[in-house]
Amino acid sequence: MPLAPETRDRLTESLARLVRSGRHLSTRAATSLHGDLPSFGWPLLLPLEQDGDLRCSALALRAGIDVSVASRQVAALERAGYVQRRPDPLDGRASLLRITARGLEALSTSRALRSEWAATALADWDDDDAQHVANLLDRLLADVERASASPAPTERAVAG
């Protein structure tokens, strides 16, 4: 059964509110949720922790930001000691980025702070409900990422 327009509109409005709430929370509670890690550090350090050394372009892709933005943010993380550069052994003109021990420690601290915040925010939820929402969010994110990889409806209309 297709999605009713009212349901679609309610879902997109709720998602927009969730994103706004998340941005507000991040700004308001950056120190509480990230410790001394800048708020932009989490999405840049996490791929380095998970995947190992990466070029800035690959890191930007993983973080979903423009390479020029990633470059500026990586420079700040490098100055703070969270990231270090080394020459790419396959291409001496390029650099690979590596998370440092300080970066790993900052992620660990940030995880603990986020976990504490989530425990408080979700204190009245039972595990089944939380698992169900997490599964649906994973599905939604996969679908949104897939849809964002294809042309937007206005782009299809102009191209057609």
C-alpha positions as CSV (number, residue, x, y, z in Angstrom):
1,M,0.0,0.0,0.0
2,P,1.5,3.4,-1.0
3,L,2.3,6.0,1.5
4,A,-0.6,8.5,2.1
5,P,0.4,12.1,1.4
6,E,-0.6,13.1,4.9
7,T,1.7,10.4,6.3
8,R,4.6,11.4,4.1
9,D,4.1,15.1,5.1
10,R,4.0,14.2,8.8
11,L,7.1,12.1,8.5
12,T,9.1,14.7,6.6
13,E,8.0,17.4,9.1
14,S,8.9,15.2,12.0
15,L,12.3,14.6,10.5
16,A,12.9,18.3,9.9
17,R,12.0,18.9,13.6
18,L,14.4,16.1,14.6
19,V,17.2,17.7,12.6
20,R,16.5,21.1,14.0
21,S,16.4,19.7,17.5
22,G,19.7,17.9,16.9
23,R,21.4,21.1,15.6
24,H,20.1,23.1,18.6
25,L,21.2,20.4,21.0
26,S,24.6,20.2,19.4
27,T,25.1,23.9,19.5
28,R,23.8,24.3,23.1
29,A,25.5,21.2,24.5
30,A,28.6,21.0,22.3
31,T,30.9,21.0,25.3
32,S,28.7,18.5,27.2
33,L,28.4,16.1,24.3
34,H,31.8,16.5,22.8
35,G,34.1,17.4,25.6
36,D,37.0,19.3,24.2
37,L,36.4,17.8,20.7
38,P,34.9,20.4,18.3
39,S,31.4,19.4,17.2
40,F,32.6,18.9,13.6
41,G,35.3,16.5,14.9
42,W,33.0,13.5,15.5
43,P,32.0,12.9,11.8
44,L,35.7,13.3,10.7
45,L,37.4,11.2,13.4
46,L,34.9,8.4,13.3
47,P,35.8,7.2,9.7
48,L,39.5,7.4,10.6
49,E,38.9,5.2,13.6
50,Q,36.8,2.8,11.6
51,D,38.6,2.7,8.3
52,G,42.2,3.7,9.2
53,D,44.2,6.2,7.2
54,L,42.3,8.2,4.6
55,R,42.9,10.9,2.1
56,C,41.1,14.1,2.8
57,S,38.8,13.6,-0.2
58,A,37.8,10.1,1.0
59,L,37.2,11.5,4.5
60,A,35.0,14.3,3.1
61,L,33.0,11.8,1.2
62,R,32.5,9.6,4.3
63,A,31.5,12.7,6.4
64,G,29.2,14.0,3.7
65,I,30.8,17.4,3.3
66,D,32.7,19.3,0.7
67,V,36.4,18.7,0.4
68,S,37.3,22.3,1.0
69,V,35.2,22.3,4.3
70,A,36.9,19.0,5.3
71,S,40.3,20.4,4.6
72,R,39.7,23.4,6.9
73,Q,38.2,21.2,9.6
74,V,41.0,18.7,9.4
75,A,43.5,21.5,9.7
76,A,41.9,22.5,13.0
77,L,41.8,18.9,14.2
78,E,45.5,18.6,13.2
79,R,46.4,21.7,15.2
80,A,44.6,20.4,18.2
81,G,46.5,17.1,18.0
82,Y,43.5,14.8,17.0
83,V,44.8,14.0,13.5
84,Q,48.2,13.7,11.9
85,R,49.2,13.7,8.3
86,R,51.7,11.5,6.6
87,P,52.7,11.1,3.0
88,D,50.7,8.7,0.9
89,P,53.1,5.9,0.0
90,L,51.2,5.4,-3.3
91,D,51.3,9.0,-4.3
92,G,53.9,11.3,-2.7
93,R,51.9,14.4,-3.7
94,A,49.0,13.4,-1.5
95,S,48.7,12.9,2.3
96,L,47.0,10.4,4.4
97,L,45.2,11.4,7.6
98,R,45.5,9.3,10.7
99,I,43.6,9.6,14.0
100,T,46.0,10.1,16.9
101,A,45.8,8.7,20.5
102,R,44.4,12.1,21.5
103,G,41.7,11.8,18.8
104,L,40.8,8.3,20.0
105,E,40.6,9.5,23.6
106,A,38.4,12.4,22.5
107,L,36.0,10.0,20.6
108,S,35.9,7.8,23.7
109,T,35.0,10.7,25.9
110,S,32.4,11.9,23.4
111,R,30.9,8.5,23.2
112,A,30.6,8.3,27.0
113,L,29.0,11.8,27.1
114,R,26.6,10.9,24.3
115,S,25.7,7.6,26.0
116,E,24.9,9.4,29.3
117,W,22.8,11.9,27.4
118,A,20.9,9.2,25.5
119,A,20.3,7.2,28.7
120,T,18.6,10.3,30.2
121,A,16.7,11.2,27.1
122,L,15.5,7.6,26.6
123,A,14.9,6.7,30.2
124,D,11.2,6.0,29.7
125,W,11.7,3.9,26.6
126,D,11.8,0.1,26.7
127,D,14.4,-1.7,24.7
128,D,11.9,-3.2,22.2
129,D,10.7,0.3,21.3
130,A,14.2,1.7,21.0
131,Q,15.3,-1.2,18.8
132,H,12.3,-0.8,16.6
133,V,12.9,2.9,16.1
134,A,16.6,2.3,15.5
135,N,15.8,-0.3,12.8
136,L,13.3,2.0,11.1
137,L,15.8,4.9,11.2
138,D,18.5,2.6,9.7
139,R,16.1,1.7,6.9
140,L,15.1,5.4,6.4
141,L,18.7,6.5,6.3
142,A,19.5,3.9,3.7
143,D,16.5,4.9,1.6
144,V,17.3,8.6,1.9
145,E,21.0,8.0,1.0
146,R,19.9,6.0,-2.0
147,A,17.4,8.7,-3.1
148,S,20.0,11.4,-2.6
149,A,22.3,9.6,-5.0
150,S,19.8,9.9,-7.8
151,P,18.7,13.3,-9.4
152,A,16.2,15.3,-7.5
153,P,12.7,15.5,-9.0
154,T,13.3,19.0,-10.3
155,E,16.6,17.9,-11.9
156,R,14.8,15.0,-13.7
157,A,12.1,17.4,-15.0
158,V,14.7,19.8,-16.4
159,A,16.7,17.0,-18.0
160,G,13.6,15.3,-19.5
